[in-house]
Amino acid sequence: MDKRILVINPGSTSTKVALFDGATPLWQETLRYSPEELKDFNWIMEQVDFRRASVEKILQEKDVALTSLDAICARGGMVPACPSGAFRVDQQMVDYMYGIVQGAHASNLGCVVAYQMASPLHIPAFVYDPVTVDEMLPEARITGMPELPRRMVGHALNTRAMAIRCAEEVLHKPLKDCRLIVLHLGGGASVRLFVGGRMVDNVRDDELLFAPERCGGLDAEGLVHLCFSGKYTEKELMKLVRGKGGLLAHLGTNDAMEVERRIATGDEKARMVYDAMLYTASKSIGALAAAAEGRIDRIILTGGIAHSSYVTDYIARKVQFIAPIEVMAGEFEMEALAAGACRVLFGEETARNFAELLH
């Protein structure tokens, strides 16, 4: 018998909500919020009641009885660095989210809303593959500045879901027996190396590859000079790193399809910048292939921009000598959350307790 799972995925100005019967989606809605609706909230966690009410309203409109749910799974927020998989939401995790003030991510809302809805129903609430999944090898973590070790933050949920799908559907063996590189390319980007079922290394969009809204790797000396130039505040510089960098900084748009339309009309600057972005993505894949001693079973291209044949053809020309390419375009976060919850409910995986991350 399948389990009925509610999936909640908050973004900065929207909340994606979906109902699954096991791994089968029954429906999905994106609840969008206007600037007017959000203007009075000074901090992301002040939106909890507002977001929860919007989720409950769509359930009522869809005639979904809360008592019919077996579990609620939310996109994980900024928990401490953790291994991949499921974590059971409890009051301690909720309290931790309220303690994050600086740089609080919208995904922090997910576990709180899920817990508040699940507790009265006496059903479990989970987060799965949070944004802070970090399984990096020790040698991959060390940099030349002891104060600034590398860390793994980003697209754990979608990249691991695609790695699992490739292992099962293409290679027909468990993920732990595969060696995969997964590039996620959307508004942000990251590349992850999977060996032995774990994400052992990654390249982030503030390290080497840049993305529509991310700066990518920078000249460290130049960045230091810019920090002390008086031209920007700390907040403004952080926004240039994450939010206003990349294609947006060069071309005034973060819409990859708009850039491709410009290229089609002969815009040489657009072509040069777009190709440079794909060049850095390809170079990042090559770096992780070297870290894996060149032994890679597949390279997976995912994220919204992977729908573009311009993108996939460019990257394939650069890296197909390493391993065959699998294009798994799009973002499958909702499906990944439901599948993760199913694995826990059917005993295929054990959910960890949040307290384990605090020791």
C-alpha positions in Angstrom: 0.0 0.0 0.0 1.4 3.4 -1.0 1.8 6.3 1.4 0.3 9.7 0.9 3.0 12.3 1.2 2.7 16.1 1.3 5.8 17.9 -0.1 6.6 21.5 0.7 9.4 23.5 -0.9 9.6 27.2 0.0 11.4 29.7 -2.1 12.0 33.4 -1.6 8.7 34.5 -3.2 6.9 31.2 -3.6 6.1 27.9 -2.1 5.8 24.8 -4.1 3.3 22.3 -2.7 2.6 18.8 -4.1 0.7 15.7 -3.0 2.2 12.3 -3.8 0.8 8.8 -3.6 4.0 7.0 -2.9 6.4 8.3 -5.6 3.5 9.1 -8.0 2.6 12.8 -8.1 -1.2 13.5 -7.8 -0.9 17.3 -8.2 1.6 20.2 -7.8 1.0 23.9 -7.3 3.3 26.9 -7.0 1.9 29.4 -4.6 3.3 32.8 -5.6 3.5 35.8 -3.2 3.5 39.5 -4.4 5.9 42.0 -3.0 2.9 43.7 -1.3 2.1 40.4 0.6 5.7 40.1 1.8 6.7 43.7 2.5 5.8 43.7 6.2 8.0 40.8 7.0 11.4 41.9 8.3 12.9 38.4 8.6 12.2 35.1 6.8 11.0 33.2 9.9 8.2 35.8 10.4 6.6 34.3 7.4 5.9 30.9 9.0 2.2 31.5 9.8 1.6 33.2 6.4 3.2 30.3 4.5 1.5 27.6 6.5 -1.9 29.3 5.9 -1.3 29.4 2.2 -0.4 25.7 2.2 -3.5 24.7 4.2 -5.6 26.8 1.9 -4.5 25.0 -1.2 -5.1 21.7 0.5 -8.6 22.8 1.4 -9.2 23.9 -2.2 -8.0 20.5 -3.5 -10.3 18.8 -0.9 -7.3 17.0 0.7 -8.0 16.0 4.3 -5.0 16.4 6.5 -5.9 13.1 8.2 -5.3 11.3 4.9 -1.6 12.2 5.1 1.1 9.6 6.1 4.0 12.0 6.2 5.2 15.6 5.3 8.5 16.1 3.7 10.0 19.6 3.2 13.1 21.0 1.5 15.8 21.2 4.1 17.1 24.5 5.3 20.4 25.6 6.8 21.0 22.8 9.3 24.6 22.1 10.3 26.8 20.4 7.7 25.3 16.9 7.4 25.4 13.6 5.4 22.9 13.0 2.7 19.5 11.4 3.4 16.5 12.0 5.6 16.3 13.8 8.9 13.3 13.7 11.2 12.0 17.2 12.1 11.6 17.8 15.8 11.3 20.9 18.0 15.1 21.1 18.4 15.5 21.5 14.6 12.7 24.1 14.6 14.4 26.1 17.3 17.6 25.9 15.5 16.0 27.5 12.4 14.8 30.4 14.5 18.3 31.0 15.7 19.6 31.7 12.1 19.3 35.4 11.5 22.2 36.4 9.2 21.7 35.0 5.7 18.6 33.0 6.6 17.4 31.0 3.6 13.8 30.6 2.6 14.1 26.8 2.8 14.5 27.3 6.6 10.7 27.7 6.6 10.0 24.3 5.2 10.8 22.2 8.3 8.9 24.5 10.6 5.7 24.5 8.5 6.0 20.7 8.0 6.4 20.2 11.8 3.6 22.5 12.7 1.3 20.6 10.4 2.5 17.1 11.1 2.6 17.3 14.9 -1.2 17.5 15.6 -1.7 14.6 13.1 0.9 12.4 14.9 2.7 11.7 11.6 6.4 12.2 10.8 7.9 15.3 9.2 11.1 15.0 7.3 13.7 17.1 5.5 15.7 15.3 2.8 19.1 16.2 1.4 19.3 19.7 2.9 21.2 22.5 1.2 24.1 21.9 3.7 24.8 18.2 2.8 28.6 18.0 3.0 30.4 14.7 2.5 33.6 16.1 1.2 36.9 14.2 1.6 39.4 15.8 4.0 42.0 16.5 1.3 39.3 18.2 -0.8 38.4 20.5 2.1 41.9 22.0 2.8 42.9 25.3 1.2 46.0 27.5 1.5 44.2 29.6 4.0 43.4 27.6 7.2 40.7 30.1 8.1 38.8 29.4 4.8 38.3 25.6 4.3 36.2 24.6 1.4 32.6 23.5 2.1 29.8 21.9 0.2 26.6 23.9 0.0 24.0 23.9 -2.7 22.1 21.6 -5.0 22.3 18.4 -3.0 18.7 17.4 -3.4 18.4 17.6 -7.2 22.0 16.4 -8.0 21.7 13.3 -5.8 18.2 12.5 -7.1 19.6 12.5 -10.7 22.6 10.4 -9.6 20.2 7.8 -8.1 18.0 7.9 -11.2 21.1 7.4 -13.5 22.4 4.6 -11.3 19.0 2.7 -11.3 17.7 3.4 -14.8 20.9 3.8 -17.0 23.6 1.8 -15.2 21.3 -0.7 -13.5 23.3 -0.9 -10.3 23.3 0.8 -6.8 24.5 4.3 -6.5 27.3 3.1 -4.2 28.8 1.2 -7.1 28.8 4.2 -9.5 31.2 7.0 -10.2 29.3 10.0 -11.4 29.7 13.7 -12.0 26.5 15.8 -11.9 26.3 19.4 -13.1 23.3 21.4 -12.0 22.9 24.6 -14.0 20.0 26.9 -13.1 20.0 30.4 -11.6 22.9 29.1 -9.5 25.2 26.1 -10.4 27.3 23.4 -8.9 29.1 20.2 -9.9 29.2 17.2 -7.6 31.4 14.1 -7.7 29.7 10.9 -6.4 31.9 8.0 -5.4 30.8 5.1 -3.2 27.3 6.6 -2.9 28.6 9.8 -1.3 29.2 13.4 -2.6 32.9 13.4 -2.0 33.8 16.7 -3.7 32.1 19.6 -5.5 32.7 22.8 -7.3 30.5 25.7 -6.2 29.4 28.7 -8.2 31.6 31.0 -6.1 34.7 28.8 -6.7 35.2 28.2 -10.5 32.1 28.0 -12.6 29.8 31.0 -12.8 26.0 31.0 -13.4 23.2 33.4 -14.4 23.2 35.0 -11.0 26.5 33.8 -9.5 30.0 35.3 -9.8 32.1 32.1 -10.1 35.8 32.0 -9.4 37.5 35.4 -8.9 41.0 36.8 -8.6 41.4 36.8 -4.9 43.8 39.7 -4.8 41.4 41.8 -6.9 38.5 40.9 -4.7 40.4 42.0 -1.5 41.2 45.3 -3.2 37.6 45.7 -4.1 36.5 45.0 -0.6 38.5 47.9 0.7 38.0 50.2 -2.2 35.0 52.0 -0.5 33.0 51.4 -3.7 30.7 48.7 -2.2 29.3 47.8 1.2 29.7 44.3 2.5 26.0 43.6 1.7 26.4 44.9 -1.9 29.5 42.8 -2.5 27.7 39.7 -1.2 24.9 40.4 -3.6 27.4 40.6 -6.5 28.7 37.2 -5.4 25.2 35.6 -5.1 22.3 37.2 -6.8 23.7 39.9 -9.1 26.8 38.3 -10.6 27.2 36.1 -13.7 25.1 36.7 -16.8 23.1 39.3 -14.9 26.2 41.4 -14.2 27.5 41.1 -17.8 24.3 41.2 -19.8 21.6 42.7 -17.6 19.5 39.5 -17.6 19.6 36.2 -15.7 17.3 34.6 -18.4 19.4 32.0 -20.3 16.9 31.7 -23.0 16.9 35.5 -23.5 20.7 35.3 -23.9 20.3 32.6 -26.5 17.8 34.7 -28.4 20.4 37.5 -28.4 23.0 35.1 -29.7 20.7 34.0 -32.5 20.4 37.7 -33.6 24.2 38.0 -33.8 25.0 39.6 -30.4 28.7 38.7 -30.1 29.0 39.9 -26.5 26.2 37.7 -25.4 27.8 34.7 -27.2 31.1 35.3 -25.6 29.8 35.6 -22.1 27.4 32.6 -22.4 30.2 30.5 -23.9 32.4 31.6 -21.0 29.9 30.4 -18.5 29.7 27.0 -20.2 33.5 26.9 -20.5 33.8 27.3 -16.7 31.2 24.5 -16.2 33.1 22.2 -18.5 36.4 23.0 -16.7 34.8 22.2 -13.4 33.7 18.8 -14.6 37.2 18.2 -15.8 38.6 19.2 -12.4 36.4 16.6 -10.6 37.2 14.0 -13.2 40.9 14.5 -12.3 40.0 14.2 -8.6 38.4 10.8 -9.5 41.5 9.7 -11.4 39.5 9.8 -14.6 37.3 6.9 -13.7 33.8 8.2 -14.3 30.8 6.1 -15.4 28.6 9.0 -16.5 28.4 12.8 -16.6 24.9 14.0 -15.8 23.6 17.4 -17.0 20.6 18.7 -15.0 18.9 21.9 -13.9 16.6 24.1 -16.0 19.3 25.3 -18.4 20.0 21.7 -19.4 16.9 21.9 -21.5 19.0 23.9 -24.0 20.7 21.9 -26.8 23.1 24.9 -27.2 24.2 24.3 -23.6 24.4 20.5 -23.7 26.1 20.3 -27.1 28.8 22.8 -25.9 29.5 20.9 -22.7 29.4 17.5 -24.4 32.0 18.7 -26.9 34.3 19.6 -24.1 33.9 16.7 -21.7 32.5 13.6 -23.5 36.1 12.3 -23.7 35.8 11.7 -20.0 32.6 9.6 -19.9 29.2 9.3 -21.7 26.8 12.2 -21.1 23.3 11.8 -19.7 21.0 14.8 -20.0 18.4 14.9 -17.2 17.1 18.4 -17.8 14.9 20.2 -15.2 14.6 20.4 -11.5 13.1 17.4 -9.7 13.2 18.6 -6.1 9.5 17.7 -5.4 9.9 14.2 -6.7 13.2 13.8 -4.8 11.6 14.8 -1.6 8.7 12.4 -2.0 11.0 9.5 -3.0 13.2 10.2 0.0 10.2 10.1 2.3 9.0 6.9 0.7 12.4 5.2 1.3 12.0 6.0 5.0 8.4 5.0 5.3 9.0 1.6 3.6 12.1 0.9 5.7 14.6 1.2 2.9 16.4 4.1 4.7 16.5 5.2 8.3 15.9 8.9 9.1 18.5 10.5 11.3 17.8 12.6 14.3 18.7 16.3 14.3 20.6 16.0 17.6 23.3 13.9 15.8 24.4 17.1 13.9 25.0 19.1 17.0 27.8 16.9 18.4 
